[in-house]
Amino acid sequence: MEIDILKALFEQYKEHRLSHRYITNDHIKPLISKLDDSAIIKTIGYSVKGKPIYAITIGRGQKRILMWSQMHGNESTTTKALFDVFNTLTSGNSIIEHIINTCTLYIIPILNPDGAEAYTRVNANTVDLNRDAQDLSQPESKVLRQAFLSFKPHFCYNLHGQRTIFSAGSSKNPATVSFLAPAQDEQCTVTDNRKVAMEIIGVMNTMLQTLIPNQVGVYDDAFNINCVGDTFQSENVPTMLFEAGHFPNDYGRDTTREFIYYSMLESLDYISKNDIDGRYHESYFEIPENDKCFFDIIIRKANINPGTQDDFKDIGILYQETLKNGKIEFIPKIEKIDNLSGFFGHREINAQEHEVVTEDETDLETGSEIVFVTINNKKISLLLK
């Protein structure tokens, strides 16, 4: 699709009732109930704590696409984008009619409702569902497995979110969107099946490069059969991992959500119009592999031990995402004190070799939460602006 068309669709169909990072069943239930008759809504199972797991079917075509989001409860950006997609595909807009006519989408917007409510990666039994693909020890894992077996998808979209630490390659560019065509064997063989997933990812990357150049990455494809994507890939269903990452000053991930929406529609458009066999997969290998080159804040050239001449260090700070009163707060925490010349900060503060101390003028310590620092007798907030 042309970028102008994608942007116009997003502006028209964005679900404004979903925003920021905390998205639960309570947020999506009223939105699901208001979808029109072109969407089939079912409760397909229940979580450990008995919360419903919803599935939404849209489309009437022969190409079957399975999507699931919030397998990790605190990874909600793709869920927001899904509801933007729902609004688009149920709108009756002729621009997307070909997708409805050629594809059938089976979508689980929140696979882990207990984790979503608690804002945790794991489910209520503290199990990472993305390491439970073989054991199927959890009710949520069984729900997804049954959906896979009964729907028999031709394509799978495994929708996640990633931390602010990731860079696109070893660069100063954040990995705003990342992808992976998971391996399906220990040798990470580039099979015909993976080539199909790679081809589709390559198409999405080409589109994204016009919007966020050099801010797309891929993950290492080391094989782990316990991961859902690797399992589905190993069963010869082209599977694509989506990771919603950081865009500058977008800690609510409402800008990244837009790029995920574009990627979903671009890929659905491509699938609907082509018989994909993987012959055009090579562009996938042009996408740099993610590295971990970022802190949320770096304080450069800090005098950690006054009185010495050679102990100027950098202070790397990461935000801890904490659920308080139904909202996510970002609490600064010192992650590392060292020479961080190989790293970048989403925010950088130059201490210019002045003494840096806490608000109450105590020394800085790795692992401690810190809201303010004092640099050269000036108090500086480390909270998000």
KEDOMI-441147 format. One record per residue (C-alpha): z, x, y; residue number from 1. Coordinates in pm, whole numbers, padded with zeros to 5 digits, always signed. Layout:
<r zz="Z" xx="X" yy="Y" pos="NUM"/>
...
This chain:
<r zz="+00000" xx="+00000" yy="+00000" pos="1"/>
<r zz="-00052" xx="+00110" yy="+00356" pos="2"/>
<r zz="+00264" xx="+00228" yy="+00531" pos="3"/>
<r zz="+00223" xx="-00028" yy="+00809" pos="4"/>
<r zz="+00217" xx="-00308" yy="+00552" pos="5"/>
<r zz="+00529" xx="-00176" yy="+00377" pos="6"/>
<r zz="+00713" xx="-00152" yy="+00708" pos="7"/>
<r zz="+00611" xx="-00502" yy="+00811" pos="8"/>
<r zz="+00726" xx="-00645" yy="+00477" pos="9"/>
<r zz="+01061" xx="-00471" yy="+00504" pos="10"/>
<r zz="+01119" xx="-00598" yy="+00856" pos="11"/>
<r zz="+01033" xx="-00951" yy="+00749" pos="12"/>
<r zz="+01223" xx="-00968" yy="+00420" pos="13"/>
<r zz="+01520" xx="-00734" yy="+00456" pos="14"/>
<r zz="+01835" xx="-00900" yy="+00327" pos="15"/>
<r zz="+02058" xx="-00869" yy="+00634" pos="16"/>
<r zz="+02361" xx="-01013" yy="+00455" pos="17"/>
<r zz="+02396" xx="-00689" yy="+00257" pos="18"/>
<r zz="+02486" xx="-00370" yy="+00440" pos="19"/>
<r zz="+02682" xx="-00046" yy="+00411" pos="20"/>
<r zz="+02819" xx="+00084" yy="+00080" pos="21"/>
<r zz="+03052" xx="-00179" yy="-00068" pos="22"/>
<r zz="+02847" xx="-00429" yy="-00268" pos="23"/>
<r zz="+03006" xx="-00647" yy="-00537" pos="24"/>
<r zz="+02937" xx="-00965" yy="-00732" pos="25"/>
<r zz="+03107" xx="-01157" yy="-00453" pos="26"/>
<r zz="+02843" xx="-01028" yy="-00211" pos="27"/>
<r zz="+02538" xx="-01099" yy="-00427" pos="28"/>
<r zz="+02635" xx="-01430" yy="-00592" pos="29"/>
<r zz="+02554" xx="-01648" yy="-00288" pos="30"/>
<r zz="+02226" xx="-01462" yy="-00239" pos="31"/>
<r zz="+02124" xx="-01513" yy="-00600" pos="32"/>
<r zz="+02200" xx="-01884" yy="-00579" pos="33"/>
<r zz="+01964" xx="-01920" yy="-00283" pos="34"/>
<r zz="+01662" xx="-01760" yy="-00451" pos="35"/>
<r zz="+01386" xx="-02015" yy="-00497" pos="36"/>
<r zz="+01254" xx="-02155" yy="-00824" pos="37"/>
<r zz="+01014" xx="-01863" yy="-00870" pos="38"/>
<r zz="+01317" xx="-01656" yy="-00978" pos="39"/>
<r zz="+01488" xx="-01729" yy="-01309" pos="40"/>
<r zz="+01860" xx="-01648" yy="-01293" pos="41"/>
<r zz="+02081" xx="-01601" yy="-01598" pos="42"/>
<r zz="+02423" xx="-01466" yy="-01683" pos="43"/>
<r zz="+02345" xx="-01227" yy="-01968" pos="44"/>
<r zz="+02695" xx="-01100" yy="-02042" pos="45"/>
<r zz="+03035" xx="-01010" yy="-01906" pos="46"/>
<r zz="+03217" xx="-00696" yy="-01800" pos="47"/>
<r zz="+03541" xx="-00559" yy="-01943" pos="48"/>
<r zz="+03733" xx="-00779" yy="-01697" pos="49"/>
<r zz="+03519" xx="-01083" yy="-01765" pos="50"/>
<r zz="+03296" xx="-01068" yy="-01458" pos="51"/>
<r zz="+02944" xx="-01204" yy="-01505" pos="52"/>
<r zz="+02646" xx="-00971" yy="-01531" pos="53"/>
<r zz="+02341" xx="-01140" yy="-01380" pos="54"/>
<r zz="+01974" xx="-01096" yy="-01459" pos="55"/>
<r zz="+01687" xx="-01217" yy="-01241" pos="56"/>
<r zz="+01335" xx="-01261" yy="-01373" pos="57"/>
<r zz="+01045" xx="-01269" yy="-01127" pos="58"/>
<r zz="+00671" xx="-01276" yy="-01195" pos="59"/>
<r zz="+00434" xx="-01412" yy="-01457" pos="60"/>
<r zz="+00226" xx="-01111" yy="-01554" pos="61"/>
<r zz="+00177" xx="-00918" yy="-01877" pos="62"/>
<r zz="+00323" xx="-00587" yy="-01753" pos="63"/>
<r zz="+00698" xx="-00599" yy="-01816" pos="64"/>
<r zz="+00934" xx="-00396" yy="-01594" pos="65"/>
<r zz="+01308" xx="-00362" yy="-01652" pos="66"/>
<r zz="+01530" xx="-00254" yy="-01361" pos="67"/>
<r zz="+01905" xx="-00210" yy="-01341" pos="68"/>
<r zz="+02133" xx="-00099" yy="-01057" pos="69"/>
<r zz="+02499" xx="-00013" yy="-01008" pos="70"/>
<r zz="+02548" xx="+00119" yy="-01358" pos="71"/>
<r zz="+02779" xx="+00337" yy="-01151" pos="72"/>
<r zz="+02978" xx="+00092" yy="-00943" pos="73"/>
<r zz="+02987" xx="+00305" yy="-00628" pos="74"/>
<r zz="+02608" xx="+00352" yy="-00614" pos="75"/>
<r zz="+02499" xx="+00042" yy="-00424" pos="76"/>
<r zz="+02202" xx="+00145" yy="-00208" pos="77"/>
<r zz="+01945" xx="+00049" yy="-00470" pos="78"/>
<r zz="+02113" xx="-00290" yy="-00509" pos="79"/>
<r zz="+02056" xx="-00363" yy="-00142" pos="80"/>
<r zz="+01693" xx="-00261" yy="-00179" pos="81"/>
<r zz="+01654" xx="-00489" yy="-00481" pos="82"/>
<r zz="+01751" xx="-00791" yy="-00275" pos="83"/>
<r zz="+01496" xx="-00689" yy="-00013" pos="84"/>
<r zz="+01245" xx="-00682" yy="-00299" pos="85"/>
<r zz="+01363" xx="-01021" yy="-00428" pos="86"/>
<r zz="+01307" xx="-01174" yy="-00085" pos="87"/>
<r zz="+00961" xx="-01018" yy="-00070" pos="88"/>
<r zz="+00844" xx="-01119" yy="-00416" pos="89"/>
<r zz="+00969" xx="-01479" yy="-00383" pos="90"/>
<r zz="+00824" xx="-01525" yy="-00035" pos="91"/>
<r zz="+00483" xx="-01651" yy="-00141" pos="92"/>
<r zz="+00323" xx="-01388" yy="+00080" pos="93"/>
<r zz="-00036" xx="-01332" yy="-00035" pos="94"/>
<r zz="-00003" xx="-00956" yy="+00023" pos="95"/>
<r zz="+00218" xx="-00919" yy="-00285" pos="96"/>
<r zz="+00069" xx="-01200" yy="-00497" pos="97"/>
<r zz="-00109" xx="-00949" yy="-00722" pos="98"/>
<r zz="+00228" xx="-00804" yy="-00827" pos="99"/>
<r zz="+00359" xx="-01148" yy="-00924" pos="100"/>
<r zz="+00040" xx="-01225" yy="-01116" pos="101"/>
<r zz="+00024" xx="-00900" yy="-01313" pos="102"/>
<r zz="+00392" xx="-00807" yy="-01362" pos="103"/>
<r zz="+00711" xx="-00967" yy="-01490" pos="104"/>
<r zz="+01029" xx="-00805" yy="-01358" pos="105"/>
<r zz="+01363" xx="-00837" yy="-01536" pos="106"/>
<r zz="+01630" xx="-00709" yy="-01300" pos="107"/>
<r zz="+02005" xx="-00654" yy="-01342" pos="108"/>
<r zz="+02134" xx="-00604" yy="-00985" pos="109"/>
<r zz="+02490" xx="-00500" yy="-01080" pos="110"/>
<r zz="+02540" xx="-00379" yy="-01438" pos="111"/>
<r zz="+02898" xx="-00260" yy="-01374" pos="112"/>
<r zz="+03069" xx="-00534" yy="-01167" pos="113"/>
<r zz="+03421" xx="-00400" yy="-01236" pos="114"/>
<r zz="+03324" xx="-00056" yy="-01111" pos="115"/>
<r zz="+03152" xx="-00212" yy="-00812" pos="116"/>
<r zz="+03466" xx="-00403" yy="-00715" pos="117"/>
<r zz="+03690" xx="-00096" yy="-00758" pos="118"/>
<r zz="+03423" xx="+00129" yy="-00600" pos="119"/>
<r zz="+03429" xx="+00370" yy="-00892" pos="120"/>
<r zz="+03160" xx="+00543" yy="-01092" pos="121"/>
<r zz="+03309" xx="+00429" yy="-01423" pos="122"/>
<r zz="+03380" xx="+00084" yy="-01566" pos="123"/>
<r zz="+03723" xx="-00074" yy="-01611" pos="124"/>
<r zz="+03780" xx="+00131" yy="-01927" pos="125"/>
<r zz="+03703" xx="+00449" yy="-01726" pos="126"/>
<r zz="+03383" xx="+00503" yy="-01924" pos="127"/>
<r zz="+03068" xx="+00637" yy="-01760" pos="128"/>
<r zz="+02809" xx="+00385" yy="-01879" pos="129"/>
<r zz="+02537" xx="+00644" yy="-01836" pos="130"/>
<r zz="+02693" xx="+00847" yy="-02116" pos="131"/>
<r zz="+02731" xx="+00549" yy="-02350" pos="132"/>
<r zz="+02370" xx="+00488" yy="-02450" pos="133"/>
<r zz="+02428" xx="+00589" yy="-02813" pos="134"/>
<r zz="+02787" xx="+00482" yy="-02877" pos="135"/>
<r zz="+02743" xx="+00148" yy="-02699" pos="136"/>
<r zz="+03121" xx="+00130" yy="-02683" pos="137"/>
<r zz="+03133" xx="-00088" yy="-02370" pos="138"/>
<r zz="+03030" xx="-00450" yy="-02316" pos="139"/>
<r zz="+02813" xx="-00352" yy="-02018" pos="140"/>
<r zz="+02626" xx="-00096" yy="-02229" pos="141"/>
<r zz="+02560" xx="-00359" yy="-02495" pos="142"/>
<r zz="+02428" xx="-00601" yy="-02232" pos="143"/>
<r zz="+02174" xx="-00345" yy="-02109" pos="144"/>
<r zz="+02074" xx="-00249" yy="-02462" pos="145"/>
<r zz="+02018" xx="-00612" yy="-02556" pos="146"/>
<r zz="+01811" xx="-00665" yy="-02242" pos="147"/>
<r zz="+01596" xx="-00365" yy="-02339" pos="148"/>
<r zz="+01547" xx="-00487" yy="-02695" pos="149"/>
<r zz="+01472" xx="-00849" yy="-02610" pos="150"/>
<r zz="+01255" xx="-00796" yy="-02300" pos="151"/>
<r zz="+01056" xx="-00507" yy="-02453" pos="152"/>
<r zz="+00968" xx="-00344" yy="-02119" pos="153"/>
<r zz="+00660" xx="-00136" yy="-02056" pos="154"/>
<r zz="+00841" xx="+00048" yy="-01772" pos="155"/>
<r zz="+01207" xx="+00108" yy="-01686" pos="156"/>
<r zz="+01362" xx="+00173" yy="-01343" pos="157"/>
<r zz="+01706" xx="+00338" yy="-01369" pos="158"/>
<r zz="+01851" xx="+00293" yy="-01018" pos="159"/>
<r zz="+02127" xx="+00520" yy="-00886" pos="160"/>
<r zz="+02273" xx="+00686" yy="-00577" pos="161"/>
<r zz="+02354" xx="+01053" yy="-00516" pos="162"/>
<r zz="+02603" xx="+01248" yy="-00309" pos="163"/>
<r zz="+02541" xx="+01405" yy="+00030" pos="164"/>
<r zz="+02555" xx="+01757" yy="-00119" pos="165"/>
<r zz="+02198" xx="+01752" yy="-00253" pos="166"/>
<r zz="+01905" xx="+01924" yy="-00087" pos="167"/>
<r zz="+01534" xx="+01903" yy="-00163" pos="168"/>
<r zz="+01500" xx="+02246" yy="-00316" pos="169"/>
<r zz="+01712" xx="+02526" yy="-00168" pos="170"/>
<r zz="+01629" xx="+02410" yy="+00182" pos="171"/>
<r zz="+01793" xx="+02264" yy="+00491" pos="172"/>
<r zz="+01632" xx="+01929" yy="+00409" pos="173"/>
<r zz="+01855" xx="+01665" yy="+00250" pos="174"/>
<r zz="+01730" xx="+01499" yy="-00067" pos="175"/>
<r zz="+01701" xx="+01151" yy="+00084" pos="176"/>
<r zz="+01527" xx="+01016" yy="-00225" pos="177"/>
<r zz="+01518" xx="+01183" yy="-00565" pos="178"/>
<r zz="+01344" xx="+01099" yy="-00889" pos="179"/>
<r zz="+01331" xx="+01209" yy="-01251" pos="180"/>
<r zz="+01106" xx="+01140" yy="-01545" pos="181"/>
<r zz="+01380" xx="+01203" yy="-01804" pos="182"/>
<r zz="+01317" xx="+01419" yy="-02107" pos="183"/>
<r zz="+01281" xx="+01253" yy="-02443" pos="184"/>
<r zz="+01355" xx="+01550" yy="-02667" pos="185"/>
<r zz="+01554" xx="+01873" yy="-02666" pos="186"/>
<r zz="+01246" xx="+02075" yy="-02579" pos="187"/>
<r zz="+01181" xx="+01864" yy="-02265" pos="188"/>
<r zz="+00825" xx="+01817" yy="-02388" pos="189"/>
<r zz="+00587" xx="+01672" yy="-02132" pos="190"/>
<r zz="+00485" xx="+01387" yy="-02359" pos="191"/>
<r zz="+00219" xx="+01126" yy="-02287" pos="192"/>
<r zz="+00502" xx="+00885" yy="-02223" pos="193"/>
<r zz="+00667" xx="+01107" yy="-01964" pos="194"/>
<r zz="+00331" xx="+01171" yy="-01799" pos="195"/>
<r zz="+00308" xx="+00800" yy="-01721" pos="196"/>
<r zz="+00648" xx="+00809" yy="-01549" pos="197"/>
<r zz="+00551" xx="+01131" yy="-01370" pos="198"/>
<r zz="+00227" xx="+00978" yy="-01244" pos="199"/>
<r zz="+00410" xx="+00682" yy="-01090" pos="200"/>
<r zz="+00672" xx="+00910" yy="-00933" pos="201"/>
<r zz="+00392" xx="+01123" yy="-00790" pos="202"/>
<r zz="+00245" xx="+00815" yy="-00621" pos="203"/>
<r zz="+00582" xx="+00727" yy="-00467" pos="204"/>
<r zz="+00631" xx="+01084" yy="-00348" pos="205"/>
<r zz="+00290" xx="+01092" yy="-00180" pos="206"/>
<r zz="+00385" xx="+00781" yy="+00016" pos="207"/>
<r zz="+00732" xx="+00910" yy="+00105" pos="208"/>
<r zz="+00599" xx="+01242" yy="+00232" pos="209"/>
<r zz="+00438" xx="+01055" yy="+00521" pos="210"/>
<r zz="+00781" xx="+00916" yy="+00618" pos="211"/>
<r zz="+01038" xx="+01179" yy="+00516" pos="212"/>
<r zz="+00839" xx="+01501" yy="+00464" pos="213"/>
<r zz="+01016" xx="+01759" yy="+00245" pos="214"/>
<r zz="+01309" xx="+01524" yy="+00180" pos="215"/>
<r zz="+01220" xx="+01421" yy="-00175" pos="216"/>
<r zz="+01354" xx="+01601" yy="-00480" pos="217"/>
<r zz="+01360" xx="+01578" yy="-00858" pos="218"/>
<r zz="+01650" xx="+01636" yy="-01093" pos="219"/>
<r zz="+01670" xx="+01887" yy="-01373" pos="220"/>
<r zz="+01534" xx="+01728" yy="-01690" pos="221"/>
<r zz="+01781" xx="+01876" yy="-01939" pos="222"/>
<r zz="+01794" xx="+01633" yy="-02231" pos="223"/>
<r zz="+02103" xx="+01425" yy="-02308" pos="224"/>
<r zz="+02048" xx="+01147" yy="-02560" pos="225"/>
<r zz="+02373" xx="+00984" yy="-02447" pos="226"/>
<r zz="+02213" xx="+00904" yy="-02110" pos="227"/>
<r zz="+02036" xx="+00570" yy="-02086" pos="228"/>
<r zz="+01719" xx="+00707" yy="-01927" pos="229"/>
<r zz="+01678" xx="+00975" yy="-02192" pos="230"/>
<r zz="+01738" xx="+00719" yy="-02466" pos="231"/>
<r zz="+01482" xx="+00472" yy="-02336" pos="232"/>
<r zz="+01233" xx="+00752" yy="-02274" pos="233"/>
<r zz="+01287" xx="+00875" yy="-02630" pos="234"/>
<r zz="+01193" xx="+00526" yy="-02749" pos="235"/>
<r zz="+00857" xx="+00568" yy="-02577" pos="236"/>
<r zz="+00912" xx="+00347" yy="-02275" pos="237"/>
<r zz="+00818" xx="+00529" yy="-01951" pos="238"/>
<r zz="+01144" xx="+00550" yy="-01758" pos="239"/>
<r zz="+01201" xx="+00658" yy="-01399" pos="240"/>
<r zz="+01531" xx="+00757" yy="-01245" pos="241"/>
<r zz="+01568" xx="+00668" yy="-00876" pos="242"/>
<r zz="+01843" xx="+00835" yy="-00671" pos="243"/>
<r zz="+01921" xx="+00707" yy="-00322" pos="244"/>
<r zz="+02046" xx="+01004" yy="-00119" pos="245"/>
<r zz="+02141" xx="+01101" yy="+00234" pos="246"/>
<r zz="+01942" xx="+01056" yy="+00553" pos="247"/>
<r zz="+02087" xx="+01216" yy="+00869" pos="248"/>
<r zz="+02367" xx="+01005" yy="+01020" pos="249"/>
<r zz="+02315" xx="+00733" yy="+00760" pos="250"/>
<r zz="+02644" xx="+00729" yy="+00571" pos="251"/>
<r zz="+02608" xx="+00354" yy="+00526" pos="252"/>
<r zz="+02279" xx="+00426" yy="+00344" pos="253"/>
<r zz="+02094" xx="+00150" yy="+00528" pos="254"/>
<r zz="+01808" xx="+00379" yy="+00627" pos="255"/>
<r zz="+01779" xx="+00527" yy="+00279" pos="256"/>
<r zz="+01769" xx="+00172" yy="+00147" pos="257"/>
<r zz="+01443" xx="+00127" yy="+00338" pos="258"/>
<r zz="+01282" xx="+00426" yy="+00164" pos="259"/>
<r zz="+01396" xx="+00295" yy="-00175" pos="260"/>
<r zz="+01236" xx="-00041" yy="-00093" pos="261"/>
<r zz="+00910" xx="+00129" yy="+00000" pos="262"/>
<r zz="+00920" xx="+00328" yy="-00323" pos="263"/>
<r zz="+00979" xx="+00019" yy="-00536" pos="264"/>
<r zz="+00696" xx="-00179" yy="-00377" pos="265"/>
<r zz="+00458" xx="+00117" yy="-00382" pos="266"/>
<r zz="+00522" xx="+00171" yy="-00752" pos="267"/>
<r zz="+00491" xx="-00199" yy="-00836" pos="268"/>
<r zz="+00164" xx="-00214" yy="-00643" pos="269"/>
<r zz="+00035" xx="+00088" yy="-00837" pos="270"/>
<r zz="+00143" xx="-00049" yy="-01175" pos="271"/>
<r zz="-00011" xx="-00386" yy="-01101" pos="272"/>
<r zz="-00349" xx="-00241" yy="-01006" pos="273"/>
<r zz="-00389" xx="+00034" yy="-01267" pos="274"/>
<r zz="-00386" xx="+00099" yy="-01639" pos="275"/>
<r zz="-00170" xx="+00410" yy="-01619" pos="276"/>
<r zz="-00216" xx="+00674" yy="-01887" pos="277"/>
<r zz="-00057" xx="+00978" yy="-01719" pos="278"/>
<r zz="-00377" xx="+01166" yy="-01647" pos="279"/>
<r zz="-00273" xx="+01204" yy="-01281" pos="280"/>
<r zz="+00078" xx="+01332" yy="-01346" pos="281"/>
<r zz="+00041" xx="+01688" yy="-01213" pos="282"/>
<r zz="+00156" xx="+01608" yy="-00858" pos="283"/>
<r zz="+00503" xx="+01543" yy="-01002" pos="284"/>
<r zz="+00549" xx="+01917" yy="-01044" pos="285"/>
<r zz="+00496" xx="+01972" yy="-00671" pos="286"/>
<r zz="+00828" xx="+01799" yy="-00596" pos="287"/>
<r zz="+01109" xx="+02056" yy="-00555" pos="288"/>
<r zz="+01410" xx="+02044" yy="-00783" pos="289"/>
<r zz="+01734" xx="+01937" yy="-00619" pos="290"/>
<r zz="+01989" xx="+02199" yy="-00521" pos="291"/>
<r zz="+02342" xx="+02159" yy="-00384" pos="292"/>
<r zz="+02310" xx="+02317" yy="-00041" pos="293"/>
<r zz="+02501" xx="+02074" yy="+00180" pos="294"/>
<r zz="+02848" xx="+01999" yy="+00305" pos="295"/>
<r zz="+02915" xx="+01702" yy="+00529" pos="296"/>
<r zz="+03061" xx="+01938" yy="+00792" pos="297"/>
<r zz="+03060" xx="+02315" yy="+00824" pos="298"/>
<r zz="+03278" xx="+02484" yy="+01083" pos="299"/>
<r zz="+03116" xx="+02824" yy="+01138" pos="300"/>
<r zz="+03280" xx="+03154" yy="+01235" pos="301"/>
<r zz="+03638" xx="+03032" yy="+01217" pos="302"/>
<r zz="+03927" xx="+03271" yy="+01271" pos="303"/>
<r zz="+04141" xx="+03180" yy="+00972" pos="304"/>
<r zz="+04399" xx="+03458" yy="+01010" pos="305"/>
<r zz="+04460" xx="+03541" yy="+01376" pos="306"/>
<r zz="+04521" xx="+03907" yy="+01447" pos="307"/>
<r zz="+04255" xx="+04031" yy="+01208" pos="308"/>
<r zz="+03908" xx="+04137" yy="+01317" pos="309"/>
<r zz="+03708" xx="+04079" yy="+01003" pos="310"/>
<r zz="+03831" xx="+03755" yy="+00856" pos="311"/>
<r zz="+03593" xx="+03506" yy="+01013" pos="312"/>
<r zz="+03506" xx="+03238" yy="+00759" pos="313"/>
<r zz="+03315" xx="+02914" yy="+00736" pos="314"/>
<r zz="+03493" xx="+02592" yy="+00647" pos="315"/>
<r zz="+03304" xx="+02345" yy="+00426" pos="316"/>
<r zz="+03421" xx="+01986" yy="+00444" pos="317"/>
<r zz="+03318" xx="+01688" yy="+00232" pos="318"/>
<r zz="+03395" xx="+01324" yy="+00295" pos="319"/>
<r zz="+03593" xx="+01143" yy="+00027" pos="320"/>
<r zz="+03475" xx="+00782" yy="-00001" pos="321"/>
<r zz="+03783" xx="+00559" yy="-00017" pos="322"/>
<r zz="+03800" xx="+00182" yy="-00054" pos="323"/>
<r zz="+04047" xx="+00028" yy="+00192" pos="324"/>
<r zz="+04070" xx="-00342" yy="+00268" pos="325"/>
<r zz="+03723" xx="-00414" yy="+00139" pos="326"/>
<r zz="+03556" xx="-00134" yy="+00334" pos="327"/>
<r zz="+03460" xx="+00224" yy="+00257" pos="328"/>
<r zz="+03632" xx="+00487" yy="+00469" pos="329"/>
<r zz="+03518" xx="+00847" yy="+00481" pos="330"/>
<r zz="+03812" xx="+01087" yy="+00472" pos="331"/>
<r zz="+03736" xx="+01456" yy="+00553" pos="332"/>
<r zz="+03863" xx="+01703" yy="+00294" pos="333"/>
<r zz="+03834" xx="+02082" yy="+00295" pos="334"/>
<r zz="+03618" xx="+02177" yy="-00002" pos="335"/>
<r zz="+03566" xx="+02549" yy="+00055" pos="336"/>
<r zz="+03665" xx="+02831" yy="+00292" pos="337"/>
<r zz="+03427" xx="+03122" yy="+00255" pos="338"/>
<r zz="+03105" xx="+03272" yy="+00382" pos="339"/>
<r zz="+02877" xx="+02969" yy="+00362" pos="340"/>
<r zz="+02563" xx="+03129" yy="+00499" pos="341"/>
<r zz="+02358" xx="+02985" yy="+00212" pos="342"/>
<r zz="+02470" xx="+02630" yy="+00289" pos="343"/>
<r zz="+02401" xx="+02369" yy="+00554" pos="344"/>
<r zz="+02615" xx="+02106" yy="+00719" pos="345"/>
<r zz="+02502" xx="+01755" yy="+00801" pos="346"/>
<r zz="+02719" xx="+01830" yy="+01105" pos="347"/>
<r zz="+02782" xx="+02188" yy="+01218" pos="348"/>
<r zz="+03055" xx="+02310" yy="+01453" pos="349"/>
<r zz="+03054" xx="+02667" yy="+01584" pos="350"/>
<r zz="+03410" xx="+02795" yy="+01629" pos="351"/>
<r zz="+03272" xx="+03113" yy="+01793" pos="352"/>
<r zz="+03537" xx="+03325" yy="+01618" pos="353"/>
<r zz="+03822" xx="+03125" yy="+01773" pos="354"/>
<r zz="+04129" xx="+03030" yy="+01574" pos="355"/>
<r zz="+04092" xx="+02705" yy="+01383" pos="356"/>
<r zz="+04407" xx="+02517" yy="+01283" pos="357"/>
<r zz="+04508" xx="+02165" yy="+01191" pos="358"/>
<r zz="+04613" xx="+01908" yy="+01449" pos="359"/>
<r zz="+04979" xx="+02012" yy="+01406" pos="360"/>
<r zz="+04876" xx="+02380" yy="+01423" pos="361"/>
<r zz="+04931" xx="+02461" yy="+01056" pos="362"/>
<r zz="+04695" xx="+02675" yy="+00850" pos="363"/>
<r zz="+04392" xx="+02525" yy="+00678" pos="364"/>
<r zz="+04402" xx="+02491" yy="+00301" pos="365"/>
<r zz="+04134" xx="+02411" yy="+00046" pos="366"/>
<r zz="+04183" xx="+02065" yy="-00100" pos="367"/>
<r zz="+04368" xx="+01920" yy="+00198" pos="368"/>
<r zz="+04261" xx="+01614" yy="+00392" pos="369"/>
<r zz="+04203" xx="+01687" yy="+00758" pos="370"/>
<r zz="+04109" xx="+01441" yy="+01031" pos="371"/>
<r zz="+04128" xx="+01672" yy="+01334" pos="372"/>
<r zz="+04107" xx="+02045" yy="+01394" pos="373"/>
<r zz="+04202" xx="+02243" yy="+01699" pos="374"/>
<r zz="+03956" xx="+02512" yy="+01810" pos="375"/>
<r zz="+04045" xx="+02727" yy="+02111" pos="376"/>
<r zz="+04307" xx="+02467" yy="+02209" pos="377"/>
<r zz="+04050" xx="+02186" yy="+02194" pos="378"/>
<r zz="+04109" xx="+01894" yy="+01957" pos="379"/>
<r zz="+03799" xx="+01793" yy="+01759" pos="380"/>
<r zz="+03769" xx="+01486" yy="+01536" pos="381"/>
<r zz="+03608" xx="+01530" yy="+01196" pos="382"/>
<r zz="+03572" xx="+01156" yy="+01138" pos="383"/>
<r zz="+03233" xx="+00992" yy="+01131" pos="384"/>
<r zz="+03113" xx="+00896" yy="+01474" pos="385"/>
